Amino acid sequence: MNADVRRIASDQPAGPRYRTGPPELRGEAVLTAGTRIEPGTDYGFFTDTTVCIGCKACEAACKEWNQLPMDAFGLKGTSYDNSGELSATTWRHVAFVEEFGGGNGSGAGRWLFMSDVCKHCEQAGCLEACPTGAIVRTEFGSVLIQEDVCNGCRYCVPSCPFGVITVAEGQGGTAHKCTLCYDRLKVGLEPACAKACPTDSIQFGALADLRERAERRLQEVRERGEARAYLYGVPGGPGATGGVGSLHCFFLLTERPEVYNLPAAPELPSRRVVPAFLATAAAAAFWGVTTAALIRGSRQARRER
């Protein structure tokens, strides 16, 4: 056989309409998301739950890009949702809310879907609690856990008001969560989950642009008859309470936050430090005065005898 026949395509000399090198991907987000990614600008996700179809393409894309291992998937008999919740190996989770069985036997109901993820809070409780500096704010406004710095102390786990962060048991014992595809942002690529979403339920972009887009979409949804629709996580709204500020990953919802397993009024644990200290001091003062009064009364009684 001629040696030229056995040569692979990448070895062939470049000819008309023929590329031997990899495609130029840097800055691709301009084409896929209409956003040019630049350091110093805050980015995030706007998730419109009214167009989510529960396909879980975002989950699969997240696992594939980040090389996350497969979970112990399996139907639990209570839902068609086979992944269950966010975890150290599931950084994005499409929640299934199945509203059926009104008790009248009609079978009428509806499905609600929401692709949940780390909220990359404006004031992040996990970042406040981290004692090693493993959790940092990136140049894109996202909250990132540096695995090589994390010592597995777990302080960040209870400090997240959304219950996002978990520790990988048997895999180094370090904390894990969504990175907002930091490695992709560095080269101008749209996050994998948003790029894979077939209905644009997950929209990526600069935070200021996303909020304007979300307000327009909210008005449109309300005009179509969904009067209960609202934005969760925007400044001054539900989800942006208790010192959290606002969420860089926010949602358009049509039911109460609790229906989607979101807290109605999240609060940073650090906001409770001063009230807890004052309560402890008040309790200590009360018991101190009470004890002193008892001792004094006991001494006086002994003297009277």
TIBA-822715 format. One record per residue (C-alpha): residue number from 1; residue in three letters; x negated, y, z negated. Coordinates in Angstrom, 2 decimals. Layout:
N
ATOM,NUM,ALA,X,Y,Z
...
This chain:
305
ATOM,1,MET,0.00,0.00,0.00
ATOM,2,ASN,-1.20,3.45,0.84
ATOM,3,ALA,-2.48,5.30,-2.22
ATOM,4,ASP,-0.48,8.39,-1.28
ATOM,5,VAL,2.77,6.41,-1.56
ATOM,6,ARG,2.06,5.47,-5.18
ATOM,7,ARG,1.43,9.04,-6.33
ATOM,8,ILE,4.07,10.48,-8.66
ATOM,9,ALA,5.98,13.62,-7.74
ATOM,10,SER,4.13,15.90,-10.15
ATOM,11,ASP,0.86,14.99,-8.39
ATOM,12,GLN,2.10,16.07,-4.98
ATOM,13,PRO,0.91,19.41,-3.63
ATOM,14,ALA,3.43,22.20,-3.96
ATOM,15,GLY,5.42,22.75,-0.81
ATOM,16,PRO,8.45,24.82,0.22
ATOM,17,ARG,11.21,24.72,-2.42
ATOM,18,TYR,9.13,22.31,-4.51
ATOM,19,ARG,8.01,22.94,-8.11
ATOM,20,THR,5.41,20.82,-9.83
ATOM,21,GLY,5.52,22.64,-13.18
ATOM,22,PRO,8.30,22.81,-15.80
ATOM,23,PRO,11.06,25.37,-15.25
ATOM,24,GLU,10.60,28.76,-16.85
ATOM,25,LEU,12.96,28.75,-19.84
ATOM,26,ARG,11.74,31.73,-21.85
ATOM,27,GLY,14.53,34.25,-22.13
ATOM,28,GLU,17.17,31.80,-20.91
ATOM,29,ALA,19.69,33.09,-23.49
ATOM,30,VAL,20.29,36.07,-21.20
ATOM,31,LEU,21.84,33.66,-18.70
ATOM,32,THR,23.56,31.23,-21.09
ATOM,33,ALA,24.79,33.59,-23.81
ATOM,34,GLY,24.46,37.05,-22.27
ATOM,35,THR,22.04,38.00,-25.05
ATOM,36,ARG,18.38,38.93,-24.94
ATOM,37,ILE,16.74,37.62,-28.11
ATOM,38,GLU,14.37,40.13,-29.68
ATOM,39,PRO,12.68,40.12,-33.10
ATOM,40,GLY,14.11,42.69,-35.48
ATOM,41,THR,17.72,42.10,-34.39
ATOM,42,ASP,20.15,40.07,-36.52
ATOM,43,TYR,21.76,37.15,-34.69
ATOM,44,GLY,24.46,34.70,-35.66
ATOM,45,PHE,27.52,32.70,-34.61
ATOM,46,PHE,31.15,33.70,-34.14
ATOM,47,THR,33.26,30.54,-34.35
ATOM,48,ASP,36.76,30.83,-32.89
ATOM,49,THR,38.63,27.88,-34.38
ATOM,50,THR,41.66,28.46,-32.14
ATOM,51,VAL,39.80,27.04,-29.13
ATOM,52,CYS,37.83,24.27,-30.88
ATOM,53,ILE,38.88,20.86,-29.53
ATOM,54,GLY,36.97,18.73,-32.06
ATOM,55,CYS,34.72,17.13,-29.46
ATOM,56,LYS,31.67,17.26,-31.79
ATOM,57,ALA,29.36,18.15,-28.89
ATOM,58,CYS,27.77,20.72,-31.20
ATOM,59,GLU,27.03,18.03,-33.78
ATOM,60,ALA,25.39,15.81,-31.19
ATOM,61,ALA,23.37,18.69,-29.70
ATOM,62,CYS,22.14,19.72,-33.15
ATOM,63,LYS,21.02,16.21,-34.01
ATOM,64,GLU,19.36,15.68,-30.64
ATOM,65,TRP,17.39,18.94,-30.65
ATOM,66,ASN,16.32,18.73,-34.30
ATOM,67,GLN,15.68,14.96,-34.11
ATOM,68,LEU,17.92,14.28,-37.09
ATOM,69,PRO,18.57,10.62,-37.92
ATOM,70,MET,21.96,9.02,-37.51
ATOM,71,ASP,24.21,9.01,-40.58
ATOM,72,ALA,26.26,6.13,-41.89
ATOM,73,PHE,29.16,7.08,-39.66
ATOM,74,GLY,32.45,5.34,-40.14
ATOM,75,LEU,36.15,6.09,-40.36
ATOM,76,LYS,37.34,6.36,-43.96
ATOM,77,GLY,41.01,5.69,-43.34
ATOM,78,THR,42.02,9.23,-44.29
ATOM,79,SER,40.84,11.15,-41.23
ATOM,80,TYR,39.56,10.75,-37.69
ATOM,81,ASP,36.51,12.76,-38.77
ATOM,82,ASN,33.64,10.26,-38.78
ATOM,83,SER,30.85,12.50,-40.11
ATOM,84,GLY,32.61,13.84,-43.19
ATOM,85,GLU,30.52,16.80,-44.31
ATOM,86,LEU,27.32,18.80,-43.98
ATOM,87,SER,24.25,17.00,-45.27
ATOM,88,ALA,20.48,16.89,-45.08
ATOM,89,THR,20.80,15.04,-41.76
ATOM,90,THR,23.99,16.71,-40.46
ATOM,91,TRP,23.38,20.44,-40.14
ATOM,92,ARG,26.59,21.12,-38.22
ATOM,93,HIS,29.88,19.43,-38.94
ATOM,94,VAL,33.21,19.67,-37.13
ATOM,95,ALA,35.88,19.43,-39.82
ATOM,96,PHE,39.16,17.76,-38.87
ATOM,97,VAL,42.23,19.11,-40.66
ATOM,98,GLU,45.14,16.83,-39.80
ATOM,99,GLU,48.45,18.36,-40.82
ATOM,100,PHE,51.05,15.64,-40.34
ATOM,101,GLY,53.86,13.95,-42.23
ATOM,102,GLY,56.16,16.71,-43.36
ATOM,103,GLY,58.37,14.13,-45.06
ATOM,104,ASN,61.18,14.35,-42.51
ATOM,105,GLY,59.93,11.45,-40.42
ATOM,106,SER,59.64,13.58,-37.30
ATOM,107,GLY,55.87,13.19,-37.09
ATOM,108,ALA,55.57,16.88,-36.24
ATOM,109,GLY,52.28,18.46,-37.18
ATOM,110,ARG,49.09,19.90,-35.79
ATOM,111,TRP,45.36,19.47,-35.69
ATOM,112,LEU,42.96,22.11,-36.93
ATOM,113,PHE,39.27,21.94,-36.09
ATOM,114,MET,36.39,24.03,-37.38
ATOM,115,SER,32.70,23.63,-36.65
ATOM,116,ASP,31.04,24.36,-39.99
ATOM,117,VAL,27.41,25.35,-40.47
ATOM,118,CYS,25.11,27.32,-42.78
ATOM,119,LYS,26.46,30.86,-42.99
ATOM,120,HIS,23.00,32.57,-43.08
ATOM,121,CYS,24.42,35.01,-45.64
ATOM,122,GLU,23.41,38.65,-45.68
ATOM,123,GLN,22.59,38.18,-49.38
ATOM,124,ALA,21.66,34.53,-49.63
ATOM,125,GLY,21.94,32.83,-53.01
ATOM,126,CYS,19.52,30.09,-51.97
ATOM,127,LEU,16.86,32.64,-51.06
ATOM,128,GLU,17.30,34.37,-54.42
ATOM,129,ALA,16.91,31.12,-56.35
ATOM,130,CYS,13.92,29.61,-54.51
ATOM,131,PRO,10.88,29.77,-56.86
ATOM,132,THR,8.23,28.84,-54.27
ATOM,133,GLY,9.08,31.19,-51.40
ATOM,134,ALA,10.03,28.23,-49.23
ATOM,135,ILE,13.25,29.97,-48.18
ATOM,136,VAL,12.66,33.10,-46.15
ATOM,137,ARG,14.52,35.61,-43.99
ATOM,138,THR,13.27,35.39,-40.41
ATOM,139,GLU,12.77,38.18,-37.91
ATOM,140,PHE,16.13,37.15,-36.37
ATOM,141,GLY,18.08,37.63,-39.62
ATOM,142,SER,18.50,33.91,-40.25
ATOM,143,VAL,17.69,32.06,-43.48
ATOM,144,LEU,15.02,29.40,-43.00
ATOM,145,ILE,13.73,26.63,-45.29
ATOM,146,GLN,10.01,25.95,-44.81
ATOM,147,GLU,9.77,22.22,-45.43
ATOM,148,ASP,6.02,22.30,-46.04
ATOM,149,VAL,6.48,24.81,-48.90
ATOM,150,CYS,9.61,23.32,-50.49
ATOM,151,ASN,8.85,21.39,-53.70
ATOM,152,GLY,12.27,19.76,-54.01
ATOM,153,CYS,13.27,21.61,-57.19
ATOM,154,ARG,16.92,21.79,-56.00
ATOM,155,TYR,17.51,25.30,-57.41
ATOM,156,CYS,18.92,26.30,-54.01
ATOM,157,VAL,21.59,23.57,-54.04
ATOM,158,PRO,23.87,25.03,-56.75
ATOM,159,SER,22.95,28.58,-55.70
ATOM,160,CYS,24.76,28.26,-52.36
ATOM,161,PRO,28.41,29.27,-52.84
ATOM,162,PHE,29.35,27.27,-49.72
ATOM,163,GLY,27.74,23.96,-50.71
ATOM,164,VAL,25.66,23.86,-47.55
ATOM,165,ILE,22.20,22.83,-48.77
ATOM,166,THR,21.43,19.21,-49.63
ATOM,167,VAL,18.25,17.33,-50.45
ATOM,168,ALA,17.02,14.47,-48.29
ATOM,169,GLU,16.69,11.49,-50.58
ATOM,170,GLY,13.92,9.16,-49.49
ATOM,171,GLN,12.64,11.67,-46.93
ATOM,172,GLY,10.30,13.75,-49.04
ATOM,173,GLY,13.01,15.09,-51.35
ATOM,174,THR,13.02,18.53,-49.74
ATOM,175,ALA,16.02,20.73,-48.98
ATOM,176,HIS,17.53,20.86,-45.50
ATOM,177,LYS,20.06,22.93,-43.57
ATOM,178,CYS,20.68,24.68,-40.24
ATOM,179,THR,17.76,26.80,-39.03
ATOM,180,LEU,19.79,28.73,-36.42
ATOM,181,CYS,17.44,26.91,-34.03
ATOM,182,TYR,14.56,29.16,-35.07
ATOM,183,ASP,12.17,27.36,-32.72
ATOM,184,ARG,14.50,28.03,-29.78
ATOM,185,LEU,15.00,31.68,-30.72
ATOM,186,LYS,11.23,32.17,-30.72
ATOM,187,VAL,11.16,31.43,-26.98
ATOM,188,GLY,14.42,33.13,-26.08
ATOM,189,LEU,16.69,30.09,-25.98
ATOM,190,GLU,20.29,29.98,-27.17
ATOM,191,PRO,20.84,27.63,-30.16
ATOM,192,ALA,21.61,24.09,-29.05
ATOM,193,CYS,25.08,23.87,-30.62
ATOM,194,ALA,26.39,27.06,-28.99
ATOM,195,LYS,24.95,26.09,-25.62
ATOM,196,ALA,26.63,22.67,-25.79
ATOM,197,CYS,30.09,23.95,-26.81
ATOM,198,PRO,32.40,23.38,-23.80
ATOM,199,THR,35.11,25.85,-24.88
ATOM,200,ASP,32.91,28.67,-26.24
ATOM,201,SER,34.40,28.12,-29.67
ATOM,202,ILE,30.85,28.71,-30.93
ATOM,203,GLN,29.51,31.99,-29.59
ATOM,204,PHE,25.95,33.13,-30.20
ATOM,205,GLY,24.72,36.69,-30.01
ATOM,206,ALA,23.58,39.80,-31.78
ATOM,207,LEU,25.62,40.23,-34.94
ATOM,208,ALA,26.93,43.71,-34.07
ATOM,209,ASP,28.11,42.49,-30.65
ATOM,210,LEU,29.72,39.39,-32.12
ATOM,211,ARG,31.75,41.40,-34.61
ATOM,212,GLU,33.11,43.64,-31.86
ATOM,213,ARG,33.94,40.58,-29.77
ATOM,214,ALA,35.62,38.92,-32.76
ATOM,215,GLU,37.83,41.95,-33.42
ATOM,216,ARG,39.03,41.93,-29.80
ATOM,217,ARG,39.72,38.21,-29.96
ATOM,218,LEU,41.60,38.57,-33.25
ATOM,219,GLN,43.86,41.21,-31.72
ATOM,220,GLU,44.48,38.97,-28.73
ATOM,221,VAL,45.38,35.96,-30.89
ATOM,222,ARG,47.78,38.03,-32.98
ATOM,223,GLU,49.46,39.42,-29.87
ATOM,224,ARG,50.05,35.84,-28.76
ATOM,225,GLY,52.05,35.15,-31.91
ATOM,226,GLU,49.52,33.87,-34.46
ATOM,227,ALA,50.17,36.54,-37.08
ATOM,228,ARG,48.23,34.67,-39.78
ATOM,229,ALA,44.93,34.86,-37.90
ATOM,230,TYR,42.06,36.67,-39.63
ATOM,231,LEU,38.27,36.88,-39.67
ATOM,232,TYR,36.41,35.10,-42.45
ATOM,233,GLY,32.98,36.46,-43.35
ATOM,234,VAL,33.01,39.94,-41.82
ATOM,235,PRO,32.17,42.92,-44.07
ATOM,236,GLY,35.02,43.74,-46.42
ATOM,237,GLY,37.03,40.63,-45.52
ATOM,238,PRO,37.63,37.20,-47.04
ATOM,239,GLY,34.41,35.25,-47.46
ATOM,240,ALA,32.30,38.41,-47.83
ATOM,241,THR,32.81,38.79,-51.57
ATOM,242,GLY,30.92,38.33,-54.81
ATOM,243,GLY,27.67,39.89,-53.64
ATOM,244,VAL,27.38,37.76,-50.51
ATOM,245,GLY,27.70,40.90,-48.40
ATOM,246,SER,28.74,39.30,-45.12
ATOM,247,LEU,28.12,36.12,-43.17
ATOM,248,HIS,25.94,35.97,-40.08
ATOM,249,CYS,27.98,32.91,-39.08
ATOM,250,PHE,31.63,33.89,-39.41
ATOM,251,PHE,34.96,32.45,-38.31
ATOM,252,LEU,38.37,33.21,-36.88
ATOM,253,LEU,40.85,31.19,-38.96
ATOM,254,THR,44.61,30.70,-38.93
ATOM,255,GLU,45.04,29.11,-42.37
ATOM,256,ARG,43.84,29.82,-45.90
ATOM,257,PRO,40.07,29.26,-46.35
ATOM,258,GLU,40.68,26.32,-48.67
ATOM,259,VAL,42.35,24.41,-45.83
ATOM,260,TYR,38.99,24.42,-44.02
ATOM,261,ASN,37.08,23.60,-47.23
ATOM,262,LEU,35.80,27.16,-47.49
ATOM,263,PRO,35.85,29.16,-50.75
ATOM,264,ALA,38.46,31.92,-50.84
ATOM,265,ALA,36.17,34.24,-52.77
ATOM,266,PRO,32.54,33.06,-52.74
ATOM,267,GLU,30.27,34.57,-55.36
ATOM,268,LEU,26.53,34.54,-55.85
ATOM,269,PRO,25.51,32.75,-59.06
ATOM,270,SER,23.18,35.65,-59.84
ATOM,271,ARG,26.26,37.88,-60.28
ATOM,272,ARG,27.17,35.81,-63.32
ATOM,273,VAL,23.85,36.23,-65.12
ATOM,274,VAL,24.65,39.55,-66.84
ATOM,275,PRO,28.22,38.56,-67.88
ATOM,276,ALA,26.88,35.24,-69.17
ATOM,277,PHE,24.13,36.99,-71.10
ATOM,278,LEU,26.59,39.46,-72.64
ATOM,279,ALA,28.97,36.64,-73.55
ATOM,280,THR,26.13,34.70,-75.17
ATOM,281,ALA,24.95,37.78,-77.06
ATOM,282,ALA,28.52,38.48,-78.24
ATOM,283,ALA,28.94,34.88,-79.36
ATOM,284,ALA,25.59,34.94,-81.15
ATOM,285,ALA,26.51,38.21,-82.90
ATOM,286,PHE,29.91,36.82,-83.92
ATOM,287,TRP,28.47,33.64,-85.39
ATOM,288,GLY,25.68,35.61,-87.02
ATOM,289,VAL,28.15,37.93,-88.77
ATOM,290,THR,30.38,34.99,-89.70
ATOM,291,THR,27.48,33.03,-91.16
ATOM,292,ALA,26.22,36.04,-93.09
ATOM,293,ALA,29.72,36.63,-94.51
ATOM,294,LEU,30.02,33.00,-95.58
ATOM,295,ILE,26.61,33.03,-97.26
ATOM,296,ARG,27.42,36.27,-99.03
ATOM,297,GLY,30.78,34.93,-100.16
ATOM,298,SER,29.17,31.73,-101.43
ATOM,299,ARG,26.56,33.66,-103.45
ATOM,300,GLN,29.21,35.94,-104.92
ATOM,301,ALA,31.31,32.96,-105.96
ATOM,302,ARG,28.33,31.39,-107.73
ATOM,303,ARG,27.67,34.62,-109.62
ATOM,304,GLU,31.28,34.85,-110.83
ATOM,305,ARG,31.02,31.39,-112.32
